[in-house]
């Protein structure tokens, strides 16, 4: 059963959702519904201890490969962020 609700979102959240909607070709409503559904059905992480370190497993053959991907993704994110601030 579907129900309609009203949400109050920050400009930052709304802009990010709209950006993802545009990139994926989905409506803003579909994007927000996917976010909420994904969060609501994710396992609760309350059992994790704050400030503890946990191992991260990667499909890469080494930590170095995973670190390279993480560095590249950070670079892309910063480049996009810089590009958006240049357009303001």
Helices and strands as residue ranges (DSSP letters): H 11-24, H 28-40, H 63-86
